[in-house]
């Protein structure tokens, strides 16, 4: 019998990199995700040829005999939308189904850490925590502190830089420049707190929120994780009328997000400079949290 596990991808609204140093992050699930199928065979474990780190991660948790792994995804891979974490959690859900138990969050979080460590060396845990919880999250790695976080309806334009970032290398690069970059990480921590306060207001001030997101991008630039293309996407979106924009995820490629009122003119401007984009809306009703 084939066993399947699913997990959604994520967006980081704020806190990438600084979350590794104990500052908070605000993360949202997206309606794109990954399904992992464990198909029975009578042969040693067969893996799709995607990435050697993923193969190592799969071999660390899956039985060495009797399954073929197949994945289906509509989530862009390696673009800062949590694809490795979604693959990890979807694999664990399929494995739990094969073993005949319902996975708890604690099990997914602990095992997810082991898998994510194969990818990133030193993950904060925010990505796979979000994929396992499947709801907007305020996350601090110490504790860890994981709180469902009510996000009002936000319209976000997701802009694809066309290249992939390597999260492990980017996190290691920030570590290599630590503690000289500590004040930048502190500033991103402060911005995340202020973004959190702004989102909690009964009628969040979108202009202020946009400005905070853009300030966050400028700090990520200073941290050395942006690219000329990400900067170009952010500037183009703001010039075309976005409230604010920032890279999202580890950087070094991947995606940037823009907070918009009406996405059309901004999407036109992004497509005119040759990049793909799509719009998403966040949906978490505050009163449900
Ligand atoms: C990657 O989505 C987020 C980073 O902060 C790494 C992590 O938190 O493990 C760059």
Boltz pocket constraint, residues with backbone or C-beta under 6 A from the ligand:
constraints:
  - pocket:
      binder: B
      contacts: [[A, 12], [A, 15], [A, 16], [A, 17], [A, 18], [A, 19], [A, 20], [A, 80], [A, 82], [A, 120], [A, 122], [A, 123], [A, 124], [A, 125], [A, 126], [A, 127], [A, 167], [A, 171], [A, 249], [A, 250]]
      max_distance: 6.0
